[in-house]
Amino acid sequence: MQPARAHAPGKLILFGEHAVVHHRPAIAVPLPAVQARAEAIPAEFGAGLTVHIPDANRTLRVTGELDREDPLYNALIYPLELALDALNEAIPDLEITIRSNIPVASGLGSGAALATALIRALALALGHPLSNDALNTLVYKVEKRHHGNPSGIDNTVIVYERPVYFVRGSPPAPFTLGAPLTLVVGDTGVNSPTHLAVADVARLYEREPDRIASIFDRIGEIACQARAAIEGGNIAALGPLMDENHALLRDLTVSSPELDALCAAARAAGASGAKLSGGGRGGNMIALVAPEAAPAVAEALRAAGATASFATTIG
């Protein structure tokens, strides 16, 4: 074994959340402004595999018997057990320290990023680095444990660290941005587990299949139009598409008063478009801005109740 370090970014869904669960396209991008980081160091003989979480002042031990009642075990130990099984390795004498500044249950991919960093660090320490394809398969299994019926977009964007056009069941299609995007991210401060919103939308679809299918279809069309605009560097076309996408997500019942208020505040401060990003019902929203407008929009979001806001440039 050898010391190893690994990291993984957060992610933003630009277009297509929820519809992507039902096989319409979506666009997502890595968010390197926030990161999960894992550092593995060999431990004394017989010490076993432990995960140290300084932010929570806890140390967890991998025993091969997952404690399903502890969310930290599910988030941090399950990925390592999956990796050991895939690598056909016994539990090693290793200590892994994990740190992350990605908000939890906020639509930024914290669970997938933690799993990616942990599995990468473990595999590197064992001398068996994984291909992105193999790693993506494992992280998707972790996502299924967290979210029940995830689209697969979080793990794909985070593992490959590329902007991705994604249709569930098809290989991810990384693509190139024709011009940089400047976004301001605003956090409602409301935690909202993705799997609950996904399940509610599925039930809504069962009750009103024709109406909800038409919403999914339009969200998918927006994602296609947005990809063409992004690849062509036509950034001005994206703002209205973001606004329409948000309105459709509101029709799917996954917006919230806090998200709507932040989107309205961003537009009033000069953003060309704004929408929720991720599962909704809380978490984060994003606003498309000219670079010079980013500070004013970030301040307007904080004034409107955002617990945090920051600007980031993609591409």
C-alpha positions in Angstrom: 0.0 0.0 0.0 1.0 3.6 -0.5 -0.2 7.1 0.5 -2.8 8.4 -1.9 -4.9 11.6 -2.4 -8.0 12.1 -4.5 -10.6 14.7 -5.0 -14.0 15.2 -6.8 -15.9 18.4 -7.6 -19.5 19.2 -7.0 -21.9 19.5 -9.9 -24.6 21.8 -11.2 -27.6 20.7 -13.4 -28.1 23.4 -15.9 -31.2 22.0 -17.6 -33.3 18.9 -17.3 -33.6 17.8 -13.7 -36.5 15.4 -12.9 -37.3 14.9 -16.6 -33.9 13.2 -16.9 -35.2 10.5 -14.5 -37.8 9.7 -17.1 -35.4 9.4 -20.0 -35.4 13.0 -21.3 -32.0 14.7 -21.8 -30.3 16.9 -19.3 -27.2 19.0 -19.2 -24.9 19.2 -16.2 -21.5 20.6 -15.5 -18.8 20.0 -12.8 -18.5 22.7 -10.1 -14.9 22.8 -9.1 -15.5 25.7 -6.7 -16.6 23.1 -4.1 -14.7 19.8 -3.6 -14.6 16.5 -1.7 -11.1 15.4 -0.8 -9.8 12.1 0.5 -6.3 11.3 1.8 -5.3 7.7 2.5 -2.2 6.7 4.5 -1.1 3.2 5.5 -1.9 2.2 9.1 -0.3 -0.2 11.6 -0.6 -3.9 11.0 -4.0 -5.1 12.2 -5.5 -1.6 12.5 -8.0 -2.3 9.7 -9.7 0.3 7.5 -10.9 3.5 9.1 -12.5 6.7 7.8 -11.8 9.9 9.8 -14.2 12.8 9.4 -12.6 15.9 11.1 -15.6 18.1 10.5 -17.8 15.7 12.4 -15.1 14.7 14.9 -15.8 11.0 14.1 -13.8 8.0 13.0 -15.7 5.1 11.4 -14.3 1.5 10.9 -15.0 -0.7 7.9 -15.9 -4.1 9.4 -17.8 -5.7 6.5 -21.0 -5.3 8.4 -22.7 -2.1 7.4 -24.7 -0.3 10.1 -27.7 0.7 7.9 -29.1 3.0 10.7 -26.1 5.4 10.5 -26.2 7.9 7.6 -22.5 8.4 7.8 -21.9 4.6 7.3 -24.1 4.6 4.3 -22.4 7.7 2.8 -18.8 6.8 3.6 -18.4 3.1 4.4 -20.7 1.6 1.8 -18.6 3.1 -1.1 -15.5 1.5 0.3 -17.1 -1.9 0.8 -18.3 -1.8 -2.8 -14.8 -0.9 -4.0 -13.1 -3.7 -2.0 -15.6 -6.2 -3.4 -15.0 -4.9 -7.0 -11.2 -5.0 -6.6 -11.4 -8.5 -4.8 -9.4 -7.1 -1.9 -9.6 -7.9 1.8 -10.0 -5.0 4.2 -6.6 -3.3 4.3 -4.7 -1.5 7.1 -5.4 2.0 6.0 -6.7 5.3 7.3 -8.7 7.6 5.0 -9.4 11.2 6.0 -12.3 12.8 4.2 -13.1 16.5 3.9 -15.8 18.3 1.9 -17.1 21.8 1.5 -20.0 20.7 -0.6 -23.3 21.4 1.2 -25.3 18.3 1.9 -28.8 17.8 0.4 -28.5 21.0 -1.7 -28.4 19.7 -5.3 -24.6 20.0 -5.7 -23.8 16.3 -5.8 -22.3 15.9 -2.3 -23.0 12.2 -2.0 -21.5 11.3 -5.4 -18.5 13.5 -4.8 -17.7 11.9 -1.5 -18.1 8.4 -2.9 -15.9 9.3 -5.9 -13.1 10.8 -3.7 -13.2 7.9 -1.3 -13.1 5.1 -3.9 -10.4 6.8 -5.9 -8.2 7.2 -2.9 -8.7 3.6 -1.8 -8.0 2.2 -5.2 -4.9 4.3 -5.6 -3.6 3.3 -2.2 -4.1 -0.3 -3.0 -2.2 0.1 -6.3 -5.3 -0.6 -8.4 -6.4 2.7 -10.0 -9.9 2.4 -11.5 -10.9 3.6 -15.0 -13.5 6.3 -15.0 -16.0 3.8 -16.5 -15.4 1.4 -13.6 -15.5 4.1 -11.0 -18.7 5.5 -12.5 -20.4 2.2 -12.2 -19.5 2.0 -8.5 -20.6 5.5 -7.7 -23.9 5.0 -9.4 -24.5 2.1 -7.0 -23.9 4.4 -4.1 -26.3 7.0 -5.7 -29.0 4.3 -5.9 -28.6 3.6 -2.2 -29.0 7.4 -1.4 -31.7 8.3 -3.9 -33.6 5.1 -4.8 -34.1 5.8 -8.5 -31.4 8.3 -9.5 -30.9 9.4 -13.1 -27.1 8.8 -13.0 -26.3 12.3 -14.0 -24.5 13.3 -10.7 -22.0 10.4 -10.7 -21.3 10.8 -14.4 -20.5 14.5 -14.3 -18.5 14.2 -11.1 -16.5 11.2 -12.1 -15.6 12.4 -15.6 -15.3 16.1 -14.6 -16.7 17.2 -17.9 -19.8 19.1 -19.1 -22.2 16.3 -20.1 -25.3 15.9 -22.2 -27.0 12.9 -20.6 -29.9 10.6 -21.4 -30.6 7.9 -19.0 -29.7 4.5 -20.5 -27.3 6.0 -23.1 -23.5 6.6 -22.8 -22.8 10.1 -21.5 -21.9 12.6 -24.1 -19.3 15.1 -22.9 -19.2 18.3 -24.9 -17.3 21.6 -25.2 -18.5 25.0 -24.3 -18.3 27.6 -27.1 -17.9 30.4 -24.5 -17.5 30.6 -20.7 -20.6 30.7 -18.6 -20.7 32.9 -15.5 -23.2 31.6 -12.9 -24.1 32.8 -9.4 -25.2 30.0 -7.1 -27.6 30.8 -4.2 -28.3 28.5 -1.3 -31.8 28.5 0.2 -30.4 26.9 3.4 -33.2 24.4 3.2 -32.0 20.7 3.0 -34.2 18.6 0.7 -33.3 15.0 0.0 -33.5 14.3 -3.7 -35.1 10.9 -3.4 -38.2 12.4 -1.8 -38.8 14.9 -4.6 -38.1 12.2 -7.3 -40.6 9.9 -5.7 -43.2 12.7 -5.5 -42.8 13.5 -9.2 -43.1 9.8 -10.1 -46.4 9.7 -8.2 -47.6 12.8 -9.9 -46.7 11.2 -13.3 -48.8 8.1 -12.3 -51.8 10.3 -11.5 -51.6 12.6 -14.5 -49.5 10.8 -17.2 -50.5 13.0 -20.2 -49.9 16.4 -18.5 -46.7 15.4 -16.8 -45.3 13.7 -19.9 -45.8 16.9 -21.9 -43.9 18.8 -19.2 -41.1 16.2 -19.4 -41.0 16.5 -23.2 -40.7 20.3 -23.1 -37.9 20.2 -20.5 -36.1 17.7 -22.8 -36.6 20.1 -25.7 -35.1 22.9 -23.7 -32.1 20.8 -22.8 -31.5 20.1 -26.5 -31.8 23.8 -27.4 -29.5 24.8 -24.6 -26.8 22.3 -25.7 -26.8 23.8 -29.2 -26.6 27.3 -27.7 -23.8 26.4 -25.3 -21.7 24.6 -28.0 -22.3 27.6 -30.3 -21.3 30.2 -27.7 -24.8 31.7 -27.9 -24.9 32.5 -24.2 -27.7 35.1 -24.6 -30.1 32.4 -25.6 -29.8 30.5 -22.3 -31.4 33.0 -19.9 -35.0 32.6 -21.3 -34.5 28.8 -21.4 -33.5 28.8 -17.8 -36.6 30.8 -16.8 -38.9 28.5 -18.7 -37.2 25.4 -17.3 -37.8 26.8 -13.8 -41.5 27.5 -14.5 -41.9 23.9 -15.7 -40.2 22.5 -12.6 -42.6 24.6 -10.5 -45.4 22.9 -12.4 -43.8 19.6 -11.2 -44.2 20.8 -7.6 -40.4 20.8 -7.0 -39.8 24.5 -6.5 -40.5 26.3 -3.2 -41.2 29.8 -2.0 -37.5 30.2 -1.1 -36.3 29.1 -4.6 -38.9 31.3 -6.4 -37.9 34.3 -4.3 -34.2 33.9 -5.0 -34.8 33.4 -8.7 -36.9 36.6 -8.8 -34.2 38.5 -6.8 -31.5 37.4 -9.3 -33.5 38.5 -12.3 -34.3 41.9 -10.7 -30.5 42.4 -10.0 -29.6 41.8 -13.6 -29.4 38.1 -14.2 -30.5 37.0 -17.7 -32.1 33.9 -16.3 -32.5 31.9 -13.1 -33.7 28.4 -12.0 -33.5 25.9 -9.3 -30.7 23.3 -9.7 -31.0 19.8 -8.5 -33.9 18.0 -6.8 -35.6 21.2 -5.7 -37.9 21.9 -2.7 -34.8 23.7 -1.2 -31.1 23.4 -2.0 -29.6 25.7 -4.5 -30.6 27.9 -7.5 -28.4 29.3 -10.3 -28.5 32.5 -12.1 -26.8 33.3 -15.5 -25.0 36.6 -15.4 -22.6 38.8 -17.2 -19.3 38.6 -15.3 -19.4 42.2 -14.2 -22.9 41.7 -12.8 -21.9 38.7 -10.6 -21.1 40.6 -7.4 -24.4 42.6 -7.5 -26.5 39.4 -8.1 -24.7 37.5 -5.3 -25.4 40.4 -2.9 -29.0 40.5 -4.0 -29.4 36.8 -3.3 -28.1 37.2 0.2 -30.4 40.2 0.8 -33.3 38.0 -0.4 -32.6 35.3 2.1 -29.8 33.1 0.6 -27.7 31.6 3.4 -24.7 31.7 0.9 -24.0 32.8 -2.6 -21.0 32.7 -4.9 -20.1 33.2 -8.5 -18.4 30.6 -10.6 -17.2 30.4 -14.2 -17.7 27.2 -16.2 -15.4 26.6 -19.2 
